[in-house]
Amino acid sequence: MDLYQFNQILLEKCALDLERPLVVGVSGGPDSLCLLDLLDKAGLPVIVAHYDHNLRPESGVEAKSVEREAVRRGLKFVLEQGNVREAAQTEGLSIEEAARQARYRFLFSQARASGAGAVAVAHHADDQVETVLMHLLRGSGLSGLKGMTYRAILPVWDSEIPLIRPLLSMWRTEILSYCKNNRLDPVMDHTNLDTRYFRNRLRHELIPSLESYNPQIREGILRMSRALAEDYELLREVIRQNWDRCLLREGEGYLVLDFELLRGYSGGLRKNMIREAIGRLRPALRDIDYEAVVRAESFILSPPAARRIELVGNLWLGLEGNSLFVAENLDRILEPDWPLMEAGHEIVLPVPGSIELQQGWSLVTALGSIEDVSREKLLESSPNEAWLDVDRLEDPLVLRTRRPGDRFQPLGMGGHSLKLADFWINERLPRRAREKWPLVCSGGRIAWVCGSRLAEPFRVTGTTRRVLHLKLLPSV
Amino acid sequence: MDLYQFNQILLEKCALDLERPLVVGVSGGPDSLCLLDLLDKAGLPVIVAHYDHNLRPESGVEAKSVEREAVRRGLKFVLEQGNVREAAQTEGLSIEEAARQARYRFLFSQARASGAGAVAVAHHADDQVETVLMHLLRGSGLSGLKGMTYRAILPVWDSEIPLIRPLLSMWRTEILSYCKNNRLDPVMDHTNLDTRYFRNRLRHELIPSLESYNPQIREGILRMSRALAEDYELLREVIRQNWDRCLLREGEGYLVLDFELLRGYSGGLRKNMIREAIGRLRPALRDIDYEAVVRAESFILSPPAARRIELVGNLWLGLEGNSLFVAENLDRILEPDWPLMEAGHEIVLPVPGSIELQQGWSLVTALGSIEDVSREKLLESSPNEAWLDVDRLEDPLVLRTRRPGDRFQPLGMGGHSLKLADFWINERLPRRAREKWPLVCSGGRIAWVCGSRLAEPFRVTGTTRRVLHLKLLPSV
């Protein structure tokens, strides 16, 4: 890395404000000494910042050596020490994580105090490869696989001062040669092996093993991370733009999206909007469950009569008019328009015909020949309609609410019979809806849990000739 | 996997046309027998297709056993055999690749012949994980890391009939249990170990090793691939839409983009448009060089006087008016408007002042104090201007074209001196431009190769007081 290239990176990749001071984290190791030397030679107003973690007996000597280096260069030096081991115990963190937090807290507080334009750290290309692999091992998405960036705003440390990583494309071996050629005298930290066990196993075992498959694997992963970073950048732009259009309002623990707009979106955009919504309400969730996204999409394309599903643990999706709620406590904010009937009532279903339910819903029945119904129709995933084999039904068809001891054989479970109560627990139907939920029954058995699931014994098969079509229609 | 879930996948993920026949590739192994059984039980009009690769003595027996299976189910059976070993030699392919090609050619020709709606193959979740890891080992981008899809149009085989993979979320162990529970009797192919060496090493060595870091690594990678597939879907939509706006015209080996439109795009979109352009002209390029994209972006933001750069091997970027050419043979389609002068001429540069060059270009000079120039300006990456340390220059400043033996010390190469001819070869300046290219010289030495690079000895340093600003201005 020559100074010309380094300057280009500072300006173009790090977007560094060259007129303001720059706080540089210097441990005294080869990476940070190389960074310090390059920044100093570029003539930048550098503040050398060293955090003494007090983890090893020689740490005080190392702090002194970093201070001497700063003084030799005529640069400002700031030092802080802390009891990281104690902090780790108090806060229930690993030593490594507690050390990282204390260090960054110190660096950013120094940056604020000195009006600095950025905090610079010495992450390099090998660190990047290891970071990408750690994300891979976690099964992380694009935001993790893209790795670290030359410039990042980390709101947890400061909402304006960026963290910059000018060495991100320099390999460890290049840094070591740089140190040698420029007569820098780095401290070698041998405790790496103790405190960063996982990362070191990656470095000393996994990467060499991957190199036996592809000797250029590190360059390959670095290249990959750069291409993914570009994709991520574009994706974030698109999501940000559309999010602003989609979001109707938001509050504590919930947000409301434009249902019709989402419905009209392409699959890719719709799924990303759903992930964005879950991510905003569950910021601690590292990876959003793919199945949750798929369930949300089916819900939007064909909203079930229950008008709500659970997306991920205690986070619900609910619909009211054009308002799609993503909420922790749906009951508190949304009065559902369920297709209920009077508890304990029993009505004979007219076939063909129609029956009115509560909240403007109606249940419509129709008879037909199997030839009139396409296979797609039969398998259609809308929970609000069902096709039954007429020859398996017993007259009359009855609409009623639950009774103690009701059991049910849901379609697709191989004829296995469940307590209706258990079925509803699986389906997450809110308790207060259950007493009034309409059930289509035939010969004493439940044939269709309205708006939810057909029973196995009444399904259409290869021998079916006539079909009964049941459909729940919402109010218009 | 129950039939209900399987039907949902066929309809929603594979978007299968249920009324048309379906060609299923059946090797006789557990994966394809499981797929066949599920498709058959779903009542689909299946055609069982077996390709006998003739790679093992028992292959004929296996073909017979697949045929028996089809007959037992009352399904149509088609068979083809080929000499894969010979094909591999003739076409210079690996046995595995030749086998794959012969098999898919057969499956799709059968699909066309029978008016089938799709070709189904039995790739499962473990195959998916291995595929993702193989892409990772190559350092592939999003298109590779997202893995295989439930449904794909592969233009190389057919532009309309999709390949579908209904088992993509089923693990190998689930398939084996399914075979056992449904009394299927699969053939076990032990040559896997010979013909698919790389993939088998992945399966038996790399994945178990990754599991020692994360026992859930396979599930993690599967989840990751699904999230990436959603991102990829959205990204492709955005790129497609904007590509149509950006593309002015295209021809054999070149395409023309809307320069001002690209300039106005965000970085993420611009970089992806550049990658799309390179990808369309170089479809065989598996991974597009990140540095090429960065070079193209600098070109667009600040076009150099040469009006062209080489992007990747023999693929050029060139500018003419608002037309941004990406082309294999730029010279044939683009007459460049270079800032040339008469070969052999020599002119004293007026300071401050201006000199007219060919094609409407002019070279403007100005003097200033170092205090008037910000550090950003000095480091600015536009190749069309330069700042020189006035006190290092010798009067008069001369503008001339090249002379035999000209040497040059490009900025950023530590004062290393190059033949001007070699510098131009590195910079890929077309040969016919070189005889007439203007050079700013001081005391017999080249100080600035106009529109390209400053010489190290004349650069601005910490001790500079007065600066000379040189700027090439295009015609207006």
Interface residues (C-beta under 8 A of the other chain):
Chain A: D2 L3 Y4 Q5 N7 Q8 L11 E12 L18 E19 G43 L136 L137 R138 G139 S140 G141 L142 L145 F198 R201 L202 L206 S209 L210 Y213 N214 Q216 I217 E219 G220 I221 L222 R223 M224 R226 A227 L228 E230 D231 Y232 E233 L234 L235 R236 E237 V238 S266 G267 G268 L269 K271 N272 R275 D287 I288 D289 Y290 V293 S298 S374 R375 E376 L379 E380 S381 L411 G412 M413 G414 G462
Chain B: D2 L3 Y4 Q5 N7 Q8 L11 E12 L18 E19 G43 L136 L137 R138 G139 S140 G141 L142 L145 F198 R201 L202 L206 S209 L210 Y213 N214 Q216 I217 E219 G220 I221 L222 R223 M224 R226 A227 L228 E230 D231 Y232 E233 L234 L235 R236 E237 V238 S266 G267 G268 L269 K271 N272 R275 D287 I288 D289 Y290 V293 S374 R375 E376 L379 E380 S381 L411 G412 M413 G414 G462
